[in-house]
Amino acid sequence: MAFEKVTSIEVARKAGVSPSAVSRCYTPGASVSKKMAAKVRQAAEELGYRPNVLARSLITGRTRMIGLVVAYLDNQFYPDALERLSNELQSCGYHVLVFMASKTAGNIDKVVNELLEYQVDGLIVASVALSSDLADKCQAAGVPVILFNRTQEDQSFSAVTSDNAAGGAKVADFLTKAGHRKIGYIAGWEGASTQRDRESGFRAELEKSGIELHSREVGDFRLEDAREATRRMFTADDIPDAVFVANDHMAFAVMDVLRSELGLCIPSDVSVVGYDDVPLASWPAYDLTTVRQPANRMVAETISILLDSIGNAGSEPRRIAIDGPLMVRSSARKPKGWTP
């Protein structure tokens, strides 16, 4: 048996209002009285009416869909941040399309082109960079783009990050004040602005204390690469007594190798500090000292910029770097007299 869809005209007839009144009731931000909205929604409920979002988008010119592009979800920071972004956008009346993209330019171009075909109202791009060609396409389509937890040289994009350079400097200051002089660094993917900024802030602060980086390896933001980097760094003749790891995801792998494979004690033999403060960092098994990324504030700023850009096509790009605290736990030796 075929079921016919209930139309807005039938809802209007049952509620005793005009079809345009029904349309306003289902248009976010439209002016409609509480009494009328209640009548329309009661009639819609009784008839089993569901508004056609796609049809309405043809009239308004807005799909109320936001494209969200991310390269990977194995780092705990991203699932948590993306959940916050999705919930906040939904509370503002937007639907979220999540697309996965690798770091390669060709894959990113394909994903963004596909999102543009969905007529999204805006794009949030996390952990990947866009080519200048894609930037031009987005601008030509009138689609604002916000970089989340990433920056790039193209100043036409707005970007929201934690203050990665300041975070790296805090780690260096903490470790040197704790008496460490042989300090290593395990880098993330070197194409990432987050990696570069964390390392530059860290190195600059070490230099202020007259300390050279003892050793450096690359973990590429991947667990197995971080394990291999740890094995290389800590099986050398002269090993560090402290190591800053570019994110928590890798820091957990570093700690596992140090303790389980190499028999080193944390922090008496080696202090370990990460970056992000993902939920696992506070678990007793790791109790990781780390720089907290202020995810709530980053999400709030991202959505504020995005909605402003959607409503005001002439708005200028904004770059925001939000300071985050060093969360001191038991994985790193504390300076004498240390107070949070």
C-alpha positions in Angstrom: 0.0 0.0 0.0 1.5 3.4 -1.0 1.5 6.2 1.5 1.0 9.8 0.4 3.1 12.5 2.0 1.3 15.1 4.0 1.8 18.6 2.5 2.1 22.0 4.3 -1.2 23.0 2.7 -3.0 20.3 4.6 -1.3 21.4 7.8 -2.3 25.0 7.1 -5.9 23.9 6.5 -6.1 21.9 9.7 -4.4 24.6 11.8 -6.6 27.3 10.3 -3.6 29.4 9.1 -2.0 30.3 5.8 0.6 28.1 4.1 3.2 30.9 4.6 2.6 30.7 8.3 3.4 27.0 8.3 6.6 27.8 6.3 7.6 30.4 8.9 7.1 28.0 11.7 9.7 25.7 10.2 12.2 28.4 9.2 14.8 29.1 11.9 14.8 32.7 13.0 11.5 33.6 11.3 9.0 35.7 13.1 6.1 33.7 14.4 4.0 33.9 17.6 4.1 31.1 20.2 0.4 30.6 19.9 0.6 30.1 16.1 3.7 27.9 16.3 1.8 25.6 18.8 -1.2 25.3 16.6 0.9 24.5 13.5 3.0 21.9 15.3 0.0 20.2 16.9 -1.7 20.0 13.4 1.6 18.7 11.9 1.9 16.1 14.7 -1.7 14.9 14.2 -1.2 14.6 10.4 2.3 13.1 10.6 3.8 16.0 8.6 7.5 16.4 8.1 8.9 19.6 6.5 11.0 19.2 3.3 14.3 20.7 4.3 15.7 20.4 0.7 12.7 22.1 -0.8 12.9 25.0 1.7 16.6 25.4 0.9 15.7 26.2 -2.7 13.6 29.0 -1.6 15.9 30.5 1.1 19.2 29.8 -0.7 20.5 28.2 2.4 20.8 24.4 3.1 21.7 25.0 6.8 24.3 22.3 6.3 27.9 22.7 7.4 30.7 20.6 6.0 33.2 19.3 8.6 36.5 17.8 7.2 38.9 15.9 9.3 42.0 13.8 8.5 41.9 11.3 11.3 40.0 10.4 14.5 42.4 8.2 16.3 43.7 11.1 18.3 41.2 11.6 21.1 41.2 15.3 20.8 39.3 15.3 17.5 36.3 13.0 18.4 35.8 15.2 21.5 36.1 18.5 19.6 34.0 17.3 16.7 31.2 16.2 19.0 31.2 19.6 20.6 31.2 21.3 17.2 28.3 19.1 15.9 26.2 19.6 19.1 26.7 23.4 19.1 25.9 23.7 15.3 22.8 21.6 15.7 21.6 23.8 18.6 21.9 26.7 16.2 19.7 24.9 13.6 22.5 23.5 11.4 23.1 20.0 10.2 26.6 18.7 10.0 28.2 16.6 7.2 31.4 14.9 8.3 33.9 13.9 5.6 37.2 12.1 6.2 40.2 13.3 4.2 43.9 12.1 4.2 46.7 14.6 4.3 47.3 14.3 0.6 46.3 17.3 -1.5 44.4 15.2 -4.1 42.2 13.6 -1.5 41.4 16.8 0.2 40.5 18.5 -3.1 38.1 15.7 -3.9 36.4 15.8 -0.5 36.0 19.6 -0.5 34.7 19.6 -4.1 32.1 17.0 -3.1 31.0 19.1 -0.1 30.6 22.1 -2.3 28.3 20.0 -4.5 26.1 19.6 -1.4 25.7 23.4 -1.3 26.9 23.6 2.3 26.6 27.0 3.9 30.1 26.8 5.4 33.2 24.6 5.9 35.1 23.7 9.0 38.4 22.1 8.2 40.3 20.3 11.0 43.8 18.9 10.8 44.2 19.4 7.0 45.3 22.3 4.8 43.6 23.6 1.7 45.3 24.5 -1.6 45.0 28.0 -3.1 42.8 26.5 -5.9 40.3 25.2 -3.3 40.4 28.5 -1.5 39.4 30.3 -4.7 36.6 27.8 -5.3 35.2 28.2 -1.9 35.3 32.0 -2.1 33.7 31.9 -5.6 30.9 29.7 -4.2 30.4 32.1 -1.3 31.2 29.4 1.2 33.2 30.6 4.3 36.0 28.4 5.5 37.3 28.2 9.1 40.5 26.3 9.9 40.1 24.5 13.2 43.3 23.6 15.2 45.4 24.4 12.2 46.7 27.5 10.4 48.2 28.1 7.0 50.0 30.9 5.2 47.0 31.8 3.1 45.5 34.7 5.1 42.1 34.5 3.4 40.9 31.9 5.8 39.9 32.4 9.4 41.6 30.1 11.9 41.1 29.1 15.5 43.8 27.3 17.4 45.3 27.0 20.9 48.3 29.2 21.4 50.7 26.4 20.3 53.9 28.4 20.6 53.0 29.7 24.1 52.2 26.1 25.1 55.5 24.8 23.9 57.3 27.6 25.8 55.4 26.6 29.0 56.7 23.0 28.7 60.3 24.2 28.2 60.1 26.5 31.2 58.6 23.8 33.4 61.2 21.2 32.5 64.2 23.5 32.9 62.9 24.8 36.2 62.7 21.1 37.3 66.4 20.8 36.7 66.3 19.0 33.4 69.2 19.7 31.0 69.1 16.7 28.6 65.7 17.4 27.0 64.4 15.5 23.9 61.5 16.3 21.6 59.3 13.9 19.6 57.7 15.8 16.7 54.4 15.2 15.0 53.7 15.4 11.3 56.0 18.2 10.1 53.5 19.5 7.6 51.2 20.6 10.4 51.2 24.2 11.8 50.4 22.8 15.2 53.6 20.7 15.2 55.8 23.6 13.9 54.4 26.2 16.4 54.7 23.8 19.4 58.3 23.0 18.5 59.3 26.6 17.8 57.9 27.9 21.1 59.6 25.0 22.9 63.0 25.6 21.3 62.9 29.3 21.8 62.3 29.0 25.5 65.0 26.4 25.8 67.4 28.8 24.2 66.5 31.5 26.6 67.7 29.2 29.4 70.9 28.5 27.4 69.9 24.9 26.7 70.2 23.1 23.4 67.8 20.4 22.4 69.4 17.1 23.4 67.8 14.9 20.7 64.9 14.9 18.3 62.8 12.3 16.6 59.6 12.3 14.5 56.5 10.4 15.5 54.3 11.8 12.7 51.3 11.9 15.2 51.0 8.1 14.8 51.2 5.5 17.6 53.6 3.1 15.8 55.9 5.9 14.6 56.0 7.3 18.1 57.0 3.9 19.5 59.8 3.7 16.9 60.9 7.2 17.7 61.1 6.4 21.4 63.1 3.2 20.8 65.6 5.2 18.7 65.9 8.1 21.2 66.2 5.9 24.3 68.5 3.2 23.1 71.2 5.7 22.2 74.4 6.0 24.3 73.3 9.2 25.9 69.6 9.4 26.5 67.4 12.4 27.6 66.2 12.8 31.1 63.0 14.5 29.8 61.0 14.4 26.6 58.3 16.7 25.2 55.9 14.9 22.9 54.0 16.9 20.3 50.6 15.5 21.4 49.1 13.2 24.0 48.2 10.5 21.4 51.9 9.9 20.8 52.9 10.5 24.5 50.9 7.5 25.6 52.9 5.3 23.2 56.1 6.9 24.4 55.3 6.1 28.0 54.3 2.5 27.2 57.6 1.8 25.4 59.7 3.5 28.2 58.1 1.5 30.9 57.2 -1.8 29.3 60.1 -2.3 26.9 63.0 -0.3 28.2 62.4 -0.6 31.9 62.7 3.1 32.6 60.8 4.7 35.4 58.6 7.8 34.9 59.4 10.4 36.1 62.5 9.4 38.2 64.4 8.3 35.1 62.7 10.4 32.5 59.9 13.1 32.6 57.3 13.0 29.9 55.1 15.9 28.9 52.4 15.9 26.1 50.0 18.3 24.5 46.2 18.3 24.2 44.9 17.0 27.6 42.6 14.4 26.2 40.5 12.4 28.7 43.0 9.5 28.8 45.7 11.9 30.1 44.1 12.1 33.5 43.7 8.3 33.9 45.9 6.9 36.7 47.7 4.6 34.2 49.2 7.7 32.5 48.6 10.7 34.7 50.2 12.8 32.0 51.5 16.3 32.5 50.3 18.1 29.4 49.2 21.4 27.9 45.4 21.6 27.7 43.8 22.7 24.5 40.8 24.9 25.5 38.4 22.9 23.3 35.2 24.6 24.6 36.6 28.1 23.8 38.0 27.0 20.5 34.6 25.5 19.5 32.7 28.6 20.6 35.1 31.0 18.6 34.9 28.7 15.6 31.1 28.7 15.5 30.9 32.5 16.2 33.2 33.3 13.3 31.4 30.8 11.0 27.9 32.1 11.7 29.1 35.7 11.4 30.7 34.9 8.0 27.6 33.2 6.7 25.4 36.2 7.7 28.0 38.8 6.5 29.7 37.9 3.3 32.1 40.9 3.7 33.5 40.0 7.1 37.2 39.9 7.4 39.1 36.7 8.2 40.1 36.3 11.8 43.0 34.5 13.4 42.5 33.4 17.0 45.0 31.6 19.2 43.7 30.7 22.7 46.0 30.2 25.6 45.8 26.9 27.4 47.2 25.9 30.9 49.8 23.4 31.7 48.2 20.5 33.6 50.8 19.2 36.0 50.4 15.5 36.9 52.9 12.8 37.9 54.5 11.9 34.6 57.1 14.8 35.0 59.3 15.9 37.8 58.1 19.1 39.4 60.3 22.2 40.1 61.1 22.8 43.7 58.4 24.8 45.4 56.1 24.3 42.4 52.6 25.7 42.8 50.0 25.4 40.1 
